[in-house]
Amino acid sequence: MEFKLNDFHYNIPDQDFLDDLKSVCSRLGRNNITMREYDEIGKYTSGTIHRRFGTWHKALIAAGIELTVNKNISEKERFENIEHIWIALGRQ
């Protein structure tokens, strides 16, 4: 049985992450990407990029990539989601 350590990307320059984000968008033929899509074909993980830049959206902005926003969600559905979260947490 072979044991292999996972690669950790501590000393990777920010630009390498940004270049890989752009590369994945190019491969998908789109100008936006979700974390899940990136995890499927990206060189790194979305979590690594998230930690490096603070948020996924900040990384996308730094790379010049459009943010993915679902505009098809109604205001009513958004408020119902907030209500569901408040009930689950037991507070606002």
Secondary structure, 3 states (H helix, E strand, C coil): CCCCCCCCCCCCCHHHHHHHHHHHHHHHCCCECCHHHHHHHCCCCHHHHHHHHCCHHHHHHHHCCECCCCCCCCHHHHHHHHHHHHHHHCCC
